[in-house]
Amino acid sequence: VAQVPVAEGKSVQQTVEILTRKLELLGAEKQGTFCVDCETYHTAASTMSNQGQTGKLMYVMHNSEYPLSCFALFENGPCLIADANFDTLMVKLKGFFQNAKANKIESRGTRYQYCDFLVKVGTVTMGPSARGISVEVEYCPCVIANDCWNLLMEFMQSFMGNHTPGVPSVFGTKHDSIYSPADTMVQYMELFNKIRKQQQVPVAGIR
């Protein structure tokens, strides 16, 4: 999962169109749509004052690729995979975790199949505005990430050019173990947090 910068002089939507056109020229075929969303919860003030702790953030995420699951992640921490009705449990836990409503962020877009590769190009939005572009690439026959990284890189270069990402941080801890859906969600969480931080820095020329 990687972020692609917006092309100079283009909008987010135009950059997405450039990327998808390159994929289609390669021969990739549309395979429906996808959506990954993320809601932020912070530790409720009442629980912190009792224990003198600093607040922790928890991210509750969904991925249309896994419609029956819900992912709960702590930054630098474990990833819990639960049933889809985990959201209703979070409502009951509001004494411990409060939903930071303004912070909901999601990426949605088109899925493409190209031979054994699955590519998802998404527009990342917070509220009504587009904030960035995400690209997720999966090599379906392989479950050991390190075994197919060079192949993934070569394929990504064919349509991402010099915006091809480096090795994701999750790979560092996985080495030769099996790649799981949780690893994808960790990458989306990192990407969303990066985009959130970029928005907090005022940039001249953005209206």
KESEDO-943592 format. One line per 10 residues: number of its first residue (from 0); for each residue x, y, z of N, C-alpha, C. Coordinates in steps of 0.001 Angstrom, whole numbers, always signed. Layout:
NUM = X,Y,Z,X,Y,Z,X,Y,Z | ...
//
This chain:
0 = +867,-1185,+0,+0,+0,+0,+900,+1230,+0 | +668,+2129,-950,+1538,+3300,-1068,+731,+4536,-1400 | +1317,+5685,-1069,+702,+6957,-1446,+1355,+7449,-2727 | +538,+7947,-3638,+1075,+8529,-4870,+827,+10024,-4822 | +1877,+10845,-5011,+1658,+12292,-4959,+802,+12779,-6125 | +106,+13861,-5899,-729,+14450,-6960,+199,+15055,-8015 | -69,+14759,-9282,+772,+15267,-10378,+715,+16791,-10412 | +1850,+17389,-10771,+1936,+18851,-10785,+907,+19460,-11737 | +173,+20428,-11223,-820,+21109,-12053,-2095,+20304,-12266 | -2200,+19145,-11596,-3397,+18306,-11761,-4137,+18200,-10426
10 = -5401,+17803,-10504,-6171,+17564,-9280,-5986,+16106,-8870 | -6481,+15747,-7675,-6422,+14354,-7214,-7112,+13452,-8244 | -8310,+13883,-8669,-9099,+13065,-9592,-8376,+12863,-10927 | -7743,+13931,-11422,-7024,+13816,-12711,-5827,+12873,-12577 | -5141,+12925,-11430,-3988,+12037,-11209,-4444,+10585,-11141 | -5579,+10342,-10469,-6148,+8985,-10410,-6447,+8493,-11830 | -7012,+9379,-12659,-7337,+8998,-14042,-6082,+8659,-14844 | -4998,+9423,-14611,-3732,+9140,-15314,-3239,+7741,-14932 | -3280,+7423,-13629,-2826,+6115,-13138,-3667,+4977,-13710 | -4994,+5159,-13659,-5867,+4077,-14124,-5750,+3892,-15641
20 = -5498,+4993,-16352,-5312,+4879,-17802,-4060,+4057,-18114 | -2989,+4304,-17333,-1750,+3534,-17543,-2008,+2042,-17301 | -2779,+1742,-16247,-3104,+340,-15940,-3907,-297,-17067 | -4874,+464,-17575,-5724,-73,-18647,-4918,-296,-19929 | -3942,+602,-20179,-3081,+423,-21359,-2228,-833,-21238 | -1849,-1181,-19978,-1084,-2415,-19751,-1946,-3645,-20034 | -3264,-3457,-19926,-4168,-4585,-20139,-4936,-4984,-18893 | -4851,-4164,-17832,-5585,-4479,-16594,-7090,-4293,-16818 | -7875,-5156,-16175,-9329,-5086,-16335,-9999,-4689,-15034 | -11032,-3858,-15141,-11770,-3425,-13954,-12489,-4615,-13323
30 = -12402,-4683,-11988,-13061,-5768,-11248,-13870,-5178,-10094 | -14727,-4236,-10399,-15566,-3652,-9348,-14846,-2569,-8548 | -15380,-2261,-7375,-14833,-1173,-6555,-14385,-1701,-5203 | -13699,-837,-4434,-13278,-1218,-3082,-13390,-3,-2174 | -13405,-257,-882,-13399,+842,+94,-12703,+374,+1366 | -11803,+1208,+1877,-11176,+972,+3186,-11463,+2210,+4013 | -12068,+2027,+5199,-12324,+3216,+6021,-11701,+3063,+7396 | -11516,+4186,+8058,-10825,+4193,+9345,-11430,+5260,+10251 | -11869,+4840,+11429,-12362,+5784,+12436,-11394,+5788,+13600 | -11132,+6958,+14134,-10179,+7083,+15235,-10926,+7172,+16563
40 = -10445,+6410,+17524,-10985,+6486,+18895,-9840,+6867,+19819 | -10109,+7778,+20756,-9057,+8091,+21733,-9540,+7697,+23123 | -8572,+7428,+24000,-8911,+7001,+25355,-9743,+8081,+26025 | -10836,+7678,+26643,-11722,+8650,+27307,-10989,+9339,+28452 | -11246,+10640,+28609,-10555,+11449,+29631,-10730,+10845,+31027 | -11917,+10306,+31310,-12192,+9777,+32652,-11252,+8628,+33014 | -10926,+7764,+32043,-10058,+6625,+32361,-8605,+7068,+32506 | -8220,+8127,+31781,-6822,+8580,+31859,-6522,+9216,+33201 | -7441,+10049,+33689,-7158,+10771,+34928,-7018,+9808,+36108 | -7730,+8666,+36019,-7637,+7686,+37107,-6261,+7039,+37153
50 = -5687,+6788,+35977,-4451,+6012,+35945,-3221,+6849,+35629 | -3439,+8144,+35394,-2305,+9030,+35096,-1572,+8644,+33814 | -2289,+8104,+32834,-1641,+7668,+31588,-1846,+8706,+30492 | -996,+8607,+29489,-1251,+9448,+28313,-2249,+8715,+27429 | -3015,+9475,+26668,-4068,+8882,+25837,-3504,+8031,+24722 | -4216,+6965,+24426,-3832,+6083,+23315,-4867,+6213,+22216 | -4404,+6098,+20988,-5349,+6134,+19864,-5596,+4719,+19372 | -6850,+4450,+19063,-7189,+3163,+18470,-7907,+3438,+17155 | -7574,+2656,+16137,-8176,+2850,+14822,-9063,+1654,+14505 | -10334,+1918,+14243,-11253,+847,+13876,-11464,+946,+12364
60 = -11104,-138,+11670,-11059,-86,+10211,-11881,-1195,+9565 | -12368,-925,+8353,-13091,-1917,+7558,-12482,-1944,+6166 | -12553,-3102,+5535,-12034,-3253,+4186,-13049,-4075,+3397 | -13533,-3525,+2281,-14573,-4209,+1510,-14112,-5579,+998 | -12795,-5792,+983,-12244,-7100,+573,-12573,-8177,+1617 | -12773,-7733,+2872,-13092,-8663,+3974,-14374,-8173,+4651 | -15535,-8357,+3974,-16770,-7714,+4440,-17267,-8188,+5808 | -16829,-9373,+6246,-17338,-9885,+7523,-16413,-9570,+8695 | -15339,-8825,+8425,-14374,-8537,+9496,-14267,-7050,+9789 | -13800,-6788,+10990,-13528,-5419,+11419,-12141,-5467,+12053
70 = -11318,-4472,+11805,-9939,-4472,+12303,-9774,-3346,+13323 | -9225,-3671,+14482,-8951,-2644,+15497,-7442,-2610,+15715 | -6840,-1455,+15456,-5378,-1357,+15525,-4952,-260,+16478 | -3898,-541,+17229,-3224,+496,+18016,-1967,+872,+17257 | -1577,+2152,+17335,-319,+2548,+16704,+819,+1788,+17374 | +1714,+1225,+16592,+2839,+413,+17091,+2374,-745,+17968 | +1131,-1141,+17814,+625,-2174,+18717,-41,-3299,+17967 | -786,-4110,+18695,-1408,-5273,+18056,-2552,-4878,+17138 | -2926,-5805,+16272,-4094,-5623,+15401,-5086,-6729,+15750 | -6258,-6327,+16170,-7304,-7281,+16522,-8234,-7436,+15322
80 = -8502,-8680,+14933,-9458,-8923,+13844,-10726,-9481,+14483 | -11831,-8763,+14312,-13080,-9140,+14966,-14202,-9260,+13932 | -15376,-9687,+14413,-16546,-9741,+13531,-16991,-8329,+13166 | -17792,-8247,+12115,-18234,-6943,+11610,-19032,-6152,+12648 | -19672,-6837,+13594,-20484,-6094,+14586,-19654,-5538,+15743 | -18326,-5511,+15577,-17441,-4906,+16585,-17784,-3430,+16807 | -18292,-2778,+15739,-18655,-1349,+15841,-19686,-1112,+16943 | -20633,-2047,+17067,-21671,-1858,+18096,-21061,-2003,+19486 | -20027,-2837,+19583,-19335,-2991,+20869,-18632,-1682,+21248 | -18061,-995,+20244,-17363,+271,+20517,-18316,+1303,+21108
90 = -19582,+1273,+20688,-20579,+2213,+21236,-20735,+1946,+22732 | -20739,+660,+23097,-20889,+300,+24517,-19643,+646,+25327 | -18499,+768,+24638,-17238,+1060,+25347,-16936,+2561,+25390 | -17967,+3390,+25143,-17667,+4829,+25022,-17153,+5442,+26318 | -17325,+4727,+27442,-16708,+5202,+28689,-15199,+5085,+28659 | -14684,+4224,+27768,-13236,+3995,+27669,-12635,+4595,+26398 | -13392,+4497,+25309,-12895,+5033,+24028,-13932,+5972,+23428 | -13489,+7169,+23073,-14392,+8148,+22466,-14050,+8290,+20981 | -15099,+8371,+20171,-14909,+8484,+18729,-14540,+9920,+18359 | -13372,+10076,+17713,-12981,+11416,+17236,-13652,+11607,+15881
100 = -14918,+12044,+15902,-15778,+12014,+14709,-15187,+12728,+13494 | -14544,+13864,+13726,-14056,+14649,+12583,-12896,+13956,+11877 | -12408,+12853,+12469,-11201,+12228,+11947,-11437,+11060,+11007 | -12698,+10782,+10638,-12954,+9618,+9766,-12288,+9846,+8406 | -11596,+8822,+7940,-10874,+8932,+6678,-11100,+7638,+5905 | -11204,+7733,+4589,-11413,+6504,+3822,-10765,+6606,+2446 | -10519,+5441,+1878,-10006,+5385,+510,-10964,+4512,-285 | -11469,+5060,-1394,-12329,+4225,-2232,-11987,+4456,-3691 | -12198,+3413,-4482,-11865,+3542,-5896,-12123,+2240,-6624 | -11332,+1980,-7663,-11575,+839,-8556,-10539,-255,-8336
110 = -11021,-1509,-8417,-10125,-2667,-8368,-9795,-3069,-9800 | -8533,-3413,-10036,-8110,-3886,-11360,-7414,-5232,-11213 | -7660,-6102,-12183,-6955,-7382,-12225,-6056,-7361,-13443 | -4769,-7680,-13222,-3846,-7779,-14354,-3049,-9070,-14149 | -3331,-10086,-14963,-2720,-11415,-14771,-2909,-11832,-13306 | -1804,-12050,-12580,-1925,-12489,-11176,-1903,-11321,-10187 | -1929,-10094,-10688,-1872,-8931,-9803,-3260,-8343,-9577 | -3494,-7915,-8353,-4715,-7184,-8025,-4272,-5773,-7632 | -4808,-4756,-8302,-4401,-3365,-8043,-5631,-2562,-7665 | -5502,-1785,-6583,-6622,-923,-6171,-6123,+509,-6105
120 = -6705,+1360,-6932,-6332,+2784,-6950,-7473,+3545,-6274 | -7163,+4214,-5174,-8228,+4866,-4411,-7987,+6338,-4168 | -9085,+7073,-4026,-9017,+8483,-3617,-9235,+8521,-2114 | -8291,+9119,-1398,-8397,+9204,+69,-9151,+10476,+421 | -10251,+10334,+1149,-11052,+11512,+1511,-11218,+11616,+3024 | -11248,+12855,+3479,-11610,+13165,+4867,-12748,+14160,+4757 | -13912,+13794,+5280,-15067,+14675,+5109,-15372,+14800,+3618 | -15687,+15995,+3152,-16072,+16136,+1741,-14893,+16256,+790 | -13672,+16426,+1317,-12577,+16757,+386,-11594,+15610,+171 | -11092,+15541,-1075,-10080,+14543,-1443,-8733,+14999,-908
130 = -8032,+14112,-200,-6768,+14487,+441,-5540,+13797,-145 | -5761,+12752,-943,-4594,+12052,-1468,-5006,+10841,-2291 | -3988,+10068,-2707,-4224,+8905,-3562,-3500,+7705,-2966 | -4211,+6572,-2889,-3575,+5340,-2404,-3552,+4316,-3534 | -2486,+3510,-3537,-2405,+2397,-4494,-2034,+1147,-3699 | -2848,+113,-3847,-2557,-1170,-3194,-2316,-2186,-4296 | -1199,-2919,-4188,-880,-3935,-5195,-658,-5264,-4481 | -1312,-6299,-5003,-1174,-7629,-4400,-817,-8621,-5499 | +157,-9476,-5197,+488,-10564,-6113,-186,-11803,-5542 | -1291,-12186,-6155,-2197,-13170,-5540,-1617,-14570,-5290
140 = -752,-15117,-6169,-303,-16497,-5918,+649,-16658,-4736 | +1205,-15556,-4223,+2275,-15674,-3220,+1821,-15164,-1855 | +2111,-15922,-793,+1716,-15483,+554,+2921,-15069,+1414 | +4136,-15287,+912,+5338,-14836,+1631,+5790,-13541,+953 | +5580,-12429,+1645,+5797,-11115,+1015,+7205,-10956,+446 | +8226,-11364,+1198,+9602,-11146,+740,+9927,-11922,-530 | +9211,-13037,-752,+9505,-13859,-1927,+9113,-13165,-3231 | +8138,-12248,-3173,+7672,-11655,-4436,+7884,-10142,-4482 | +8666,-9594,-3532,+8813,-8140,-3489,+9446,-7583,-4771 | +10493,-8261,-5293,+11161,-7755,-6511,+10201,-7750,-7698
150 = +9370,-8775,-7752,+8375,-8869,-8827,+7337,-7748,-8684 | +6900,-7510,-7448,+5947,-6422,-7182,+6543,-5075,-7600 | +7808,-4858,-7223,+8495,-3599,-7551,+8516,-3379,-9063 | +8888,-4433,-9780,+8998,-4332,-11238,+7639,-3974,-11849 | +6592,-4629,-11350,+5247,-4362,-11873,+4797,-2936,-11520 | +5059,-2507,-10270,+4632,-1154,-9861,+5342,-80,-10683 | +6614,-331,-11006,+7362,+657,-11806,+6720,+844,-13184 | +6038,-187,-13691,+5460,-102,-15032,+4341,+938,-15115 | +3680,+1246,-13983,+2634,+2282,-14063,+2807,+3401,-13029 | +3693,+3204,-12024,+3922,+4263,-11032,+5229,+5018,-11272
160 = +6075,+4466,-12128,+7329,+5144,-12457,+8176,+5397,-11224 | +8679,+6641,-11086,+9574,+6927,-9955,+8824,+7157,-8641 | +7497,+6932,-8635,+6760,+7002,-7365,+6578,+5618,-6745 | +7299,+4635,-7305,+7233,+3279,-6755,+7764,+3300,-5319 | +7020,+2716,-4357,+7438,+2811,-2950,+8589,+1880,-2604 | +9205,+2148,-1473,+10212,+1237,-936,+9517,+111,-178 | +10309,-748,+452,+9747,-1886,+1190,+8920,-1383,+2380 | +7653,-1810,+2511,+6831,-1361,+3643,+7412,-1828,+4975 | +7199,-1027,+6032,+7776,-1355,+7337,+7278,-2693,+7880 | +6032,-3095,+7523,+5528,-4397,+8016,+6389,-5566,+7538
170 = +7011,-5416,+6351,+7824,-6516,+5842,+9017,-6782,+6756 | +9516,-5727,+7376,+10693,-5861,+8238,+10465,-6839,+9373 | +9250,-6871,+9891,+8966,-7765,+11017,+8504,-9137,+10539 | +8083,-9219,+9271,+7517,-10483,+8788,+8602,-11455,+8326 | +9636,-10941,+7669,+10677,-11772,+7047,+10037,-12859,+6189 | +10110,-14102,+6647,+9608,-15177,+5792,+8271,-15741,+6268 | +7584,-14990,+7114,+6295,-15520,+7582,+5181,-15138,+6608 | +4013,-15723,+6826,+2894,-15546,+5890,+2265,-14165,+6053 | +2031,-13521,+4934,+1419,-12191,+4901,-77,-12339,+5181 | -634,-11442,+5997,-2051,-11574,+6371,-2813,-10274,+6081
180 = -4154,-10322,+6073,-4943,-9094,+5866,-4583,-7991,+6867 | -4214,-8382,+8090,-3850,-7382,+9115,-2654,-6549,+8652 | -1719,-7169,+7914,-536,-6436,+7425,-944,-5345,+6441 | -1970,-5635,+5639,-2476,-4629,+4694,-3104,-3477,+5474 | -3873,-3806,+6530,-4559,-2765,+7295,-3565,-1866,+8032 | -2465,-2452,+8513,-1423,-1644,+9177,-876,-625,+8175 | -670,-1059,+6924,-138,-141,+5906,-1135,+975,+5595 | -2432,+629,+5549,-3439,+1669,+5322,-3469,+2650,+6499 | -3339,+2118,+7725,-3343,+2992,+8904,-2178,+3988,+8825 | -991,+3477,+8463,+194,+4345,+8353,-6,+5400,+7259
190 = -584,+4970,+6138,-836,+5892,+5029,-1829,+6988,+5440 | -2932,+6584,+6091,-3946,+7555,+6527,-3349,+8552,+7521 | -2527,+8056,+8450,-1925,+8957,+9440,-966,+9942,+8788 | -241,+9453,+7770,+687,+10329,+7037,-104,+11443,+6342 | -1231,+11069,+5708,-2047,+12060,+4995,-2659,+13046,+5987 | -3106,+12552,+7151,-3654,+13453,+8179,-2614,+14477,+8605 | -1376,+14001,+8825,-305,+14914,+9276,+28,+15946,+8208 | -5,+15519,+6938,+292,+16452,+5839,-741,+17575,+5803 | -1980,+17240,+6156,-3045,+18244,+6100,-2896,+19261,+7214 | -2203,+18870,+8296,-2087,+19795,+9430,-1041,+20879,+9170
200 = -184,+20649,+8178,+851,+21643,+7876,+313,+22600,+6820 | +213,+23892,+7138,-316,+24825,+6129,+675,+24934,+4956 | +154,+24775,+3752,+1018,+24851,+2570,+563,+26029,+1722 | +1518,+26861,+1370,+1173,+28035,+547,+683,+27561,-818 | -302,+28225,-1326,-768,+27891,-2672,-1938,+26924,-2678 | -2293,+26365,-1516,-3461,+25477,-1494,-4664,+26305,-1079 | -5674,+26308,-1942,-6828,+27134,-1626,-7931,+26254,-1078
//
